[in-house]
Amino acid sequence: MTMHPLLAELTGSDLAIAWAPLEALSGTAHPEEWEDIAAAAPARQQEFAAGRLLARKLAEALGLPPAPLRRAKDRAPIWPADRTGSLSHCDTLCAAAVGRRGAIQSIGVDVETIGRVEHKLWPTLFTEKEVDYFNSIAPERVAVETTLFFSAKETFYKCQYPLTQEWVGFQDVEVARTNERLLAIAPTSGARRSWHEAAIHTAEINGSHVATVMLLTT
Ligand SMILES: CC(C)(COP(=O)(O)OP(=O)(O)OC[C@H]1O[C@@H](n2cnc3c(N)ncnc32)[C@H](O)[C@@H]1OP(=O)(O)O)[C@@H](O)C(=O)NCCC(=O)NCCS
């Protein structure tokens, strides 16, 4: 199976992150996992199974035993007790991260197609400060940067959810660029909490896709 390392500088014996084309991840879901997706449309079943197949491969690479990855009523994945992780799919790709629970408290991963964030969506997805920033950068970077900021918010949501079980809206947090590879996130109101502290790592996978990863260590 073609599995590409993602942000390899973050990974090691406690954490594995990778992406793969959806077509390389065809396989059947574990019978228990299948129960969670049996009623869905075929394309949804395919991406669901692909994410789980990739997560299984990553767990295997960490030396963790195979175990079903069920889906909760709120649609969040229920990771086995010895691990945590995160999944993401877009039109053609799938990304996953798996970490040992003793070392990794929570992970968020998101993969997006560049250009998916149309200008008309900016007022919904971004704060005024974020929009000012997009208006200040080189026009040829805007599609990548808006996609990365959107992805960062999705990644943050997935990373904070296991700790808070809380919904966070797009205007509730603000993303800012720290340097070429990192973004920072902060609440737009209310107290800053420990899950706002970690950096969000950015990766340009290929000419058409980007990914972000947020990691909370124990
Ligand atoms: C959960 C959510 C982030 C998924 O993002 P998406 O771009 O639609 O889809 P992705 O393919 O990237 O991610 C889907 C995966 O996220 C995971 N996921 C779903 N709900 C989750 C949650 N509450 N916490 C953590 N992970 C979750 C699942 O593994 C899912 O894949 P699966 O159903 O095949 O198992 C999005 O649907 C959502 O509900 N967002 C809430 C609001 C939000 O995004 N706020 C951002 C501002 S912080």
The ligand as an SDF file (V2000), in Angstrom:
LIG
                    3D

 48 50  0  0  0  0  0  0  0  0999 V2000
  -15.7880   16.8540   12.5010 C   0  0  0  0  0  0  0  0  0  0  0  0
  -15.3920   17.7890   11.3670 C   0  0  0  0  0  0  0  0  0  0  0  0
  -14.2810   18.7030   11.8680 C   0  0  0  0  0  0  0  0  0  0  0  0
  -14.9030   16.8970   10.2160 C   0  0  0  0  0  0  0  0  0  0  0  0
  -14.2850   17.6370    9.2120 O   0  0  0  0  0  0  0  0  0  0  0  0
  -14.5340   17.3870    7.6520 P   0  0  0  0  0  0  0  0  0  0  0  0
  -13.5990   18.2680    6.9090 O   0  0  0  0  0  0  0  0  0  0  0  0
  -15.9730   17.4680    7.3820 O   0  0  0  0  0  0  0  0  0  0  0  0
  -14.1490   15.8900    7.3550 O   0  0  0  0  0  0  0  0  0  0  0  0
  -12.7480   15.1380    7.5240 P   0  0  0  0  0  0  0  0  0  0  0  0
  -12.7630   14.0620    6.5120 O   0  0  0  0  0  0  0  0  0  0  0  0
  -11.5770   16.0450    7.5490 O   0  0  0  0  0  0  0  0  0  0  0  0
  -12.8830   14.4940    8.9650 O   0  0  0  0  0  0  0  0  0  0  0  0
  -13.8280   13.5080    9.2010 C   0  0  0  0  0  0  0  0  0  0  0  0
  -13.3570   12.6800   10.3620 C   0  0  0  0  0  0  0  0  0  0  0  0
  -13.2890   13.4780   11.5360 O   0  0  0  0  0  0  0  0  0  0  0  0
  -13.4810   12.6160   12.6430 C   0  0  0  0  0  0  0  0  0  0  0  0
  -14.4100   13.2640   13.5510 N   0  0  0  0  0  0  0  0  0  0  0  0
  -15.7280   13.4480   13.3920 C   0  0  0  0  0  0  0  0  0  0  0  0
  -16.2320   14.1200   14.4520 N   0  0  0  0  0  0  0  0  0  0  0  0
  -15.1910   14.3310   15.2900 C   0  0  0  0  0  0  0  0  0  0  0  0
  -15.0750   14.9600   16.5560 C   0  0  0  0  0  0  0  0  0  0  0  0
  -16.1200   15.5010   17.1690 N   0  0  0  0  0  0  0  0  0  0  0  0
  -13.8620   14.9950   17.1480 N   0  0  0  0  0  0  0  0  0  0  0  0
  -12.7870   14.4600   16.5410 C   0  0  0  0  0  0  0  0  0  0  0  0
  -12.8290   13.8460   15.3260 N   0  0  0  0  0  0  0  0  0  0  0  0
  -14.0300   13.7900   14.7260 C   0  0  0  0  0  0  0  0  0  0  0  0
  -14.0010   11.2720   12.1210 C   0  0  0  0  0  0  0  0  0  0  0  0
  -12.9580   10.3260   12.2210 O   0  0  0  0  0  0  0  0  0  0  0  0
  -14.3320   11.5820   10.6850 C   0  0  0  0  0  0  0  0  0  0  0  0
  -14.0960   10.5250    9.7950 O   0  0  0  0  0  0  0  0  0  0  0  0
  -14.9700    9.1690    9.8360 P   0  0  0  0  0  0  0  0  0  0  0  0
  -16.3940    9.5940   10.0210 O   0  0  0  0  0  0  0  0  0  0  0  0
  -14.6920    8.5150    8.5310 O   0  0  0  0  0  0  0  0  0  0  0  0
  -14.4510    8.4180   11.0280 O   0  0  0  0  0  0  0  0  0  0  0  0
  -16.5680   18.6400   10.8400 C   0  0  0  0  0  0  0  0  0  0  0  0
  -17.4640   17.8580   10.1710 O   0  0  0  0  0  0  0  0  0  0  0  0
  -17.3190   19.3220   11.9570 C   0  0  0  0  0  0  0  0  0  0  0  0
  -18.2660   18.7670   12.5080 O   0  0  0  0  0  0  0  0  0  0  0  0
  -16.8770   20.5250   12.3380 N   0  0  0  0  0  0  0  0  0  0  0  0
  -17.4440   21.1980   13.4650 C   0  0  0  0  0  0  0  0  0  0  0  0
  -17.2410   22.6890   13.4280 C   0  0  0  0  0  0  0  0  0  0  0  0
  -15.8910   23.1070   13.0490 C   0  0  0  0  0  0  0  0  0  0  0  0
  -15.2890   22.5890   12.1490 O   0  0  0  0  0  0  0  0  0  0  0  0
  -15.3950   24.1100   13.7010 N   0  0  0  0  0  0  0  0  0  0  0  0
  -14.1460   24.6660   13.2960 C   0  0  0  0  0  0  0  0  0  0  0  0
  -13.8600   25.8340   14.1370 C   0  0  0  0  0  0  0  0  0  0  0  0
  -12.8130   25.3560   15.4440 S   0  0  0  0  0  0  0  0  0  0  0  0
  1  2  1  0
  2  3  1  0
  2  4  1  0
  2 36  1  0
  4  5  1  0
  5  6  1  0
  6  7  2  0
  6  8  1  0
  6  9  1  0
  9 10  1  0
 10 11  2  0
 10 12  1  0
 10 13  1  0
 13 14  1  0
 14 15  1  0
 15 16  1  0
 15 30  1  0
 16 17  1  0
 17 18  1  0
 17 28  1  0
 18 19  1  0
 18 27  1  0
 19 20  2  0
 20 21  1  0
 21 22  1  0
 21 27  2  0
 22 23  1  0
 22 24  2  0
 24 25  1  0
 25 26  2  0
 26 27  1  0
 28 29  1  0
 28 30  1  0
 30 31  1  0
 31 32  1  0
 32 33  2  0
 32 34  1  0
 32 35  1  0
 36 37  1  0
 36 38  1  0
 38 39  2  0
 38 40  1  0
 40 41  1  0
 41 42  1  0
 42 43  1  0
 43 44  2  0
 43 45  1  0
 45 46  1  0
 46 47  1  0
 47 48  1  0
M  END
$$$$
